[in-house]
Amino acid sequence: MSASLTYWRSLSERDGEPAPALDPTASRPADFSRRRFLEATGFTLSALAAAGCRPAREELALPSVTGVAGQIPGRNRICAATCAACPAACGLLVTTRDGRPLKLEGMPEHPLSRGGLCAVGQAQPLGLYDSLRLTGPLQRGQPISWRDADQKILDVLQQLREAGGAVRVLTGSTCSPSLRRMIGRFLGTFSDGRHVVFDSLGCSAILGAHEQTHGVRMLPRYRFENARAIVSLGTDFLGTWLSPVEFARGWRQGRIPTTDRPEMSYHVQLEGRMSLTGTKADRRLRVLPDEYALILGHLAADLANRAGLPGPSAPLPALPVAADEITALADRLWDARGASLVLSDSDDVQVQVLVNDVNHLLDNYGATLDTARPDQRWQSDDDSLSRLLAELRNGKVAALFVAGTDPLHNLPQSADLAEALGNVGLVVSLARWLDATTTAAQFICPEHHPLEDWTDAEPISGLVSYSQPMLAPLGQTRSILESLAAWSGQPATAYDIVRDTCRQQVFSRQSQIADFTAFWDQAVQTGFVEVEPVTGGPPAFNPEAVQWPTTAPATDGPRLAVHANVGMPDSRHAHNAWLHELPDPITKGTWDNYACISPALALAQGLADGDIATVTAGDVRIELPVCIQPGQHDRLVSVALGYGVPGTERFAHIGPDWFEARSGVGENGLVGVNAAPLLTWSDGRLSSTRSDVQLAKTGRHRPLATTQEHHSLTLPANTAPHGAPVRDIVQETTLAAFAQNPHGGTPHAHHVAGGELWPADHPPGDEKWGMVIDLNACTGCSACVVACQVENNIPVVGRDEVVRQREMHWLRIDRYYAGDGDDVRVAHQPMLCQHCDNAPCETVCPVLATVHSADGLNQQAYNRCVGTRYCANNCPYKVRRFNWFDYPHDDALENLALNPDVTVRMRGIMEKCSLCVQRIQEGRHEARRLGIPLADGAIQIACQQSCPAQAISFGNLRDATSAVAAARTSERSFRVLEELGVEPAVAYLRIVRNAEATDTHAEAAHV
C-alpha cells in the first residue's frame, strides 16, 4: 500500500516548494552591529581571562559515618508510588540515588497503567527541584510561620463556625480517599460547608448524562481492550482524555495483527481538529463539535430500528456527513454488539445521553463500559461550580480554600471573579507556585510536591494505591492533609491520616490478610492493593432521558474549540521547561500555543504559519500566532489551554546567554496566551466550543518554534534501488492485504544483497544490541522523548534556539502526512541513532570520537570530540546533536535532577542516542553480581520502559529467543534507508490499516 502513497511533512513539501531556510541575518537583534559584536566578544574574553585567574572555590566534603538502613551509597533504590501529575493515578516506580529521586517510570504490575507513563508524568522531577517553588507560607506576599498562619486562619474559622458563615473548598478532581475524608471532616465543622470540584476540561457532562440515564452520577471505566469496534467523537483518548496511558495500553491489545490471527479492532474518529487519537484511526471524518448530536441521533435511530425498538417520533434533520458513512458505521457496531465502544468528549449533557443510548442499544454496558467498578478519578461538576460563582458574586461566601486548581486563570470572566474574591473574608491558596489565584489570597499555604508526601488514590472502585515520601521536604511546605487536619482542630501527620484511612475504608474490604500492620506494609511496598469495590452496577437504562435532536447546526461561519495539549494538559505544569520544549505530536510546536486552522481557511484569510491573528469570540479578544494544520475542519479554529500562566516570564532568558539571544516569551511577557477567556457558560455548563468567533489578520508575524522540518530525512533520487523508485521511509499496508500475504506493503523492488566493498570489521560476538519499533502500536504520544531527556541529561535550549534548529533531543517523533482534505492520514515514526554496523559517521571522524563497540553500539567519546560536525553531515538519519553552548546549569537545586550515571556534555561536541549504555552496563553488573546469565528483558532502556503502548522492543539480536530478535524477523519488519548499506540496528514494523486491500502485491521477503 505504501507504494501508492506520497508522504509529506509540511504543506510546502507537499506542494513542491523549497523548505524554509534558516536566515541568520533575520534572526539578529535589530540593534546588532559590528561595534556591538566587538564589545560583546571583548567582554567575554576578558571575563574568561579574569575567571581563570581566580582560585578555585574551597569546599568541605565530610563522609557520612553512619549509613542509612537499606541503602547502599551510589546504588539505585526503587520505590513504588502513585503518579500525581493528573487525576489518572497511574502506577509509578521512583528511582532514587542516595535519597534523591531521579527517574519516574511506570509500574508494570499496576492493573491500569501496566508499566506505561506519559510525558507529563516523566517530567515531574523537574518540578520537584524547581527553585521557584514556594518554600513556606505567606500572608499577603510576606513570609509567615506555620504556627502564626494556622492561628490566624483558625481565629477566622472559629468566628465563621459561630456565625454560620459559608465555607467552600475548591479543588481539582481527586481520587484520594484520605483527601476526601479530610475535606469532609473539615467542612463538617461548619453549618454551611461544601466541596466544589473544577477541571478545566473535565467530564461533568458524562457524569450528568449517567445521572439522567441510569440514576447515578457515575463515570464508567472504559475497557478498550474488550472493544472490536471503537467510535470516538472528538475524544482524544490516546492523548489527553481522562486516562490516556491506560487507554493506550487497552487500545493496543486489539491493534496488532499476526500471521496466525490477522485481526484488528476497527477505529473510527469523527473530529474537527487533528488529534493524536485521530492520527491512529482507521477511518477519520472531519465534523464540527456542534454536529455530534445529529450524527449520534441518526446512529441511535438506525441501531434502534435494528433492535426493534422505537426511534424518534419525527424525521431527524439531514446528516452533516454522507448517509452511507453512518450506515457503514452502524453495520460495524451492530456486528460487534457487546464488544464495541462509542464515546465523546462533548460537554453537552444531551450529546452524552445519546452516547449512553447508543452504548445501551449495543449491549456495551458491563462489557466495554464497566459499571461494577466505575472510574472515580474525575468528579467535576459544572452545576456546583456555577452555584459557587454565583455565591461569590453575591458575597455569600465567607471563606474559600483553593487547592489543585487556579480558577482565576482557568475560568472565563476572570476580572469579575477576581473582584468577587476581593470581597471574600478569607481566601487561602495551597498552590505550589505563585499563580493568578494566589494574588487574591490572604494566605498562601503551599503543599508538598507529591514526591515529598504521603498520599493515596482509588482510581477505580476496589483498586487503592499508595505513595510514600521519597525525600524530606525541600522547603517549609506542608501536606494538604495536615493543613486540613490543623484547620479542623484535630492536628495529625499525613502518615497517620493515610494509614487511618486505610484501616477504616480499605482493610475491611479484603479477607486475605488478617493483621492490619502486615496489610499496610504490603500495600506501601507494592504500591497498590485490590479489594472489594464499594459500588455495584447502576440501575437499568431509562430511555425517557433521550432527547432526539430537532435542529440542524448552522452551515456557515467558523467555530471555536479549546483543547488540551499532550505536553501541557493544564496550567499546573506551566513551570516545567521539559514539557514546554517537547514538540507537540501533531503540530510539532514548542514553547507556545497558537490558533490552528485548516489550509483552506488560511488561504481564505490570507494567513501563513506564524502570522499573528486576532481571535474574537463575543466580547473576548486575544491574539495568537497561526498554525496551519492539515486535516483540520475548514470551519474550525482550535486553541490549546494551559498557556499564558503568570510566572512563566521566568523563561524569557532560559536559553544560552549570548549577544544574539532573543527573548523566549511572547509580547505579553509569558509563554503563550491564556485561552480560558474563550470558554463560555451555556445552560449552566462550561462549554469549550462556541460559534460567535471571528478570525482577523493583524499584519504582524512571529516565527513558530516548530521542529517538524528540523533534522529531516531526505531521499535523493540516487538512493533508489536500480530500476525502482525511491523507497518510502514509512511503510504501511492494509489488514486485508496483510491477511492475504503477511509481506503485503513490502516495496516491490529491493536492493540486491551482494558483497560489501569493505570486509567486515566488527566480528560478531555474543551480544549485539538492537531495537524494533512497532509503528502500528506507536501512538506518537512522545512519552519516550521526555523519558530520554530525563535519563540522559539532555539540556533545555529555549524557544530562541529551537527556532534556530538547535533543539537537543536525542529521540524525535517524525510525523508524516499523506492525502488531503478528509483523507489526510498520519504516520508517526520515532527516529534515533540507528547504531549502524557500517556507520557513515565513523568513517569521517578525524579524531575517532565516534567508534563501534564489540556489542554493536555506535559510541561517542565526548573527550575526543573536537566538534567538526562531519559526522552529523554524513548521518543519513540526522540524529546527531551539536552543543553550540554550555547550556545553563547554574541552579544548584535544579541540578539535582541530573542523572549521575550520564555525563553533562560540554560546548563544542556532538552527542546522540547511546541506547542507554549506562543501563546496559548496570544490567550486566547486576547479573554478574547474582551469578546468573543476563536474561532477555532484564535491561529496559528509558524510551522502551516508558511507552504506554509497548511499541518498543530492545535486547540482544544474537539471542534467537529474545523478543527483539523475534520482532526483527516479523513479516512486517523493515529498516529505514537500508538500501544505503549502512546496516542499521534499529528496525520498524510496518503500519497496518484496518481497511480494504489496495495493494496485494508483495515480494516474498525483505532482502
SULLIN-V621550 format. One record per pair of residues at least 24 apart in sequence whose C-alpha atoms are under 6 Angstrom apart, sorted by the first residue. I is the first residue (numbers start at 1). GAP is how many residues later the second one is. D is the distance in whole Angstrom. If there is no record, write none. Layout:
# SULLIN-V621550
I&GAP&D + I&GAP&D
This chain:
# SULLIN-V621550
1&731&6 + 1&732&5 + 1&744&5 + 1&998&5 + 2&729&5 + 2&730&5 + 2&743&6 + 6&812&6 + 7&809&6 + 7&810&5 + 7&811&5 + 8&808&6 + 8&809&5 + 9&807&5 + 9&808&6 + 28&632&6 + 73&25&6 + 80&447&5 + 81&385&6 + 81&386&4 + 81&446&5 + 82&385&5 + 85&36&5 + 87&290&6 + 88&155&5 + 99&372&6 + 102&795&6 + 112&134&5 + 113&132&6 + 113&133&5 + 116&830&5 + 116&831&5 + 116&832&4 + 117&829&5 + 118&665&5 + 119&664&4 + 119&667&6 + 122&665&6 + 129&764&6 + 129&765&5 + 130&764&6 + 133&299&6 + 133&300&5 + 134&298&6 + 134&299&5 + 135&340&4 + 135&341&5 + 135&342&6 + 136&340&5 + 136&341&5 + 137&307&5 + 137&308&5 + 138&305&6 + 138&306&5 + 139&303&6 + 139&304&5 + 140&302&5 + 161&29&5 + 164&27&6 + 165&233&6 + 166&26&5 + 166&27&6 + 166&231&5 + 166&232&5 + 167&26&5 + 167&231&6 + 167&232&5 + 167&233&6 + 168&25&6 + 168&26&5 + 168&27&6 + 168&232&5 + 169&26&5 + 169&231&6 + 169&232&5 + 170&26&5 + 170&27&6 + 170&232&5 + 171&26&5 + 171&231&6 + 171&232&5 + 171&233&5 + 171&234&6 + 172&25&5 + 172&26&5 + 172&27&6 + 172&232&5 + 172&233&5 + 173&24&6 + 173&205&5 + 173&206&6 + 175&201&6 + 175&202&5 + 175&282&5 + 175&283&5 + 175&284&6 + 176&280&5 + 176&281&4 + 178&320&6 + 178&323&6 + 186&302&5 + 197&183&5 + 198&182&5 + 199&181&6 + 202&178&6 + 204&176&5 + 204&177&5 + 205&142&5 + 205&143&6 + 205&144&5 + 206&146&6 + 209&140&5 + 209&143&6 + 209&144&5 + 212&333&6 + 213&328&6 + 213&329&5 + 213&332&6 + 214&325&6 + 214&327&5 + 219&155&6 + 219&156&5 + 220&149&6 + 220&150&5 + 220&151&5 + 220&154&5 + 220&155&5 + 221&148&6 + 221&149&5 + 221&153&5 + 221&154&5 + 222&146&6 + 222&147&5 + 223&145&5 + 224&26&5 + 224&27&5 + 225&25&4 + 225&26&6 + 225&28&6 + 226&113&6 + 226&142&6 + 227&112&5 + 227&113&5 + 228&37&4 + 228&111&5 + 228&112&6 + 229&36&6 + 229&37&5 + 229&38&6 + 229&111&5 + 230&37&5 + 230&110&6 + 230&111&5 + 231&37&5 + 231&111&5 + 232&37&5 + 232&110&6 + 232&111&5 + 232&112&6 + 233&37&5 + 233&38&6 + 233&111&5 + 234&36&6 + 234&37&5 + 234&110&6 + 234&111&6 + 235&109&5 + 235&110&5 + 236&41&5 + 238&39&5 + 239&37&6 + 239&327&6 + 240&326&6 + 245&703&5 + 248&701&6 + 249&699&6 + 249&700&5 + 252&525&6 + 252&697&6 + 262&477&6 + 272&360&6 + 272&361&5 + 273&359&5 + 274&357&6 + 274&358&6 + 279&547&5 + 282&711&6 + 282&712&6 + 286&347&6 + 293&58&5 + 294&255&6 + 300&58&5 + 317&235&6 + 337&25&5 + 338&24&6 + 338&25&5 + 338&26&5 + 371&166&5 + 372&164&5 + 372&165&4 + 373&87&6 + 373&88&5 + 374&86&6 + 374&87&6 + 375&85&5 + 376&83&5 + 376&84&5 + 377&82&5 + 382&303&5 + 392&28&6 + 393&27&5 + 398&26&6 + 398&27&5 + 399&26&6 + 399&27&5 + 399&28&6 + 400&27&5 + 401&26&6 + 401&27&5 + 401&28&6 + 402&27&5 + 403&27&5 + 406&31&6 + 408&28&6 + 408&29&5 + 409&27&6 + 410&266&5 + 411&265&6 + 412&264&6 + 412&265&4 + 412&267&6 + 435&211&6 + 446&31&5 + 447&30&5 + 447&31&5 + 447&32&5 + 447&33&5 + 448&29&5 + 448&30&5 + 448&31&5 + 454&40&6 + 454&41&6 + 461&72&5 + 462&68&6 + 462&69&5 + 462&70&5 + 462&71&4 + 463&67&5 + 464&64&5 + 464&65&5 + 465&62&5 + 465&63&4 + 466&58&6 + 466&61&5 + 466&62&6 + 558&77&4 + 558&78&5 + 559&76&6 + 559&77&5 + 559&131&6 + 559&132&5 + 560&76&6 + 560&77&5 + 560&78&6 + 560&129&5 + 560&130&5 + 561&77&5 + 561&127&6 + 561&128&4 + 562&76&6 + 562&77&5 + 562&78&6 + 562&126&5 + 563&77&5 + 563&78&6 + 564&76&5 + 564&77&6 + 570&72&4 + 571&71&4 + 585&195&6 + 588&118&5 + 588&119&6 + 588&120&6 + 589&116&6 + 589&117&4 + 590&115&5 + 590&116&6 + 591&208&6 + 592&79&6 + 592&80&5 + 593&47&6 + 593&79&5 + 594&30&5 + 594&31&5 + 594&32&6 + 594&45&6 + 595&31&5 + 595&32&6 + 595&43&6 + 595&44&5 + 596&30&6 + 596&31&5 + 596&32&6 + 596&33&6 + 596&41&6 + 596&42&5 + 597&31&5 + 597&32&6 + 597&40&5 + 598&30&6 + 598&31&5 + 598&32&6 + 598&34&5 + 598&36&5 + 599&29&6 + 601&33&6 + 610&91&6 + 610&92&5 + 610&93&5 + 610&94&5 + 611&90&4 + 612&86&6 + 612&88&5 + 612&89&5 + 613&83&5 + 613&84&5 + 613&85&5 + 614&81&6 + 614&82&5 + 615&79&6 + 615&80&5 + 616&77&5 + 616&78&5 + 617&75&5 + 617&76&4 + 618&74&6 + 631&190&6 + 631&193&6 + 641&34&5 + 643&29&5 + 643&30&5 + 643&31&5 + 644&26&5 + 644&27&5 + 644&28&5 + 644&29&4 + 644&30&4 + 654&144&6 + 655&142&5 + 655&143&5 + 656&231&6 + 662&138&6 + 664&135&5 + 664&136&6 + 705&97&6 + 705&98&5 + 710&95&6 + 711&167&5 + 713&164&6 + 721&30&5 + 724&25&6 + 729&247&6 + 731&259&5 + 732&258&5 + 732&259&4 + 732&260&6 + 733&259&5 + 734&258&5 + 734&259&5 + 734&260&6 + 734&261&5 + 734&263&6 + 735&257&6 + 735&258&6 + 735&259&5 + 735&260&6 + 736&260&5 + 736&261&5 + 737&260&5 + 737&263&5 + 742&229&6 + 743&228&5 + 743&259&6 + 744&256&6 + 744&258&5 + 746&256&6 + 751&228&6 + 767&88&5 + 767&189&6 + 767&191&6 + 768&87&5 + 768&88&5 + 768&188&5 + 768&189&5 + 768&190&6 + 769&87&6 + 769&186&6 + 769&187&5 + 769&188&6 + 770&184&6 + 770&185&6 + 770&187&6 + 770&215&5 + 770&216&6 + 771&182&6 + 771&183&4 + 771&215&5 + 772&180&6 + 772&181&5 + 772&214&6 + 772&215&5 + 772&216&5 + 773&178&6 + 773&179&5 + 773&215&5 + 774&177&5 + 774&214&6 + 774&215&5 + 775&214&6 + 775&216&5 + 776&215&5 + 777&172&6 + 777&174&5 + 778&173&5 + 780&48&6 + 784&159&4 + 784&162&6 + 785&26&6 + 787&155&6 + 787&156&6 + 788&154&6 + 788&155&6 + 792&110&6 + 793&105&6 + 808&73&6 + 810&102&5 + 810&103&5 + 832&47&6 + 833&46&6 + 833&80&5 + 834&150&5 + 834&151&6 + 834&152&5 + 835&149&6 + 835&150&5 + 836&146&6 + 836&147&5 + 836&148&4 + 836&149&6 + 837&146&5 + 838&144&5 + 838&145&6 + 839&143&6 + 840&34&6 + 841&30&4 + 841&33&6 + 841&34&6 + 865&44&6 + 867&41&5 + 867&42&5 + 880&31&6 + 880&32&5 + 881&29&6 + 881&30&5 + 881&31&6 + 882&27&6 + 882&28&5 + 883&24&5 + 883&25&5 + 883&26&6 + 884&24&6 + 916&25&6 + 936&26&6
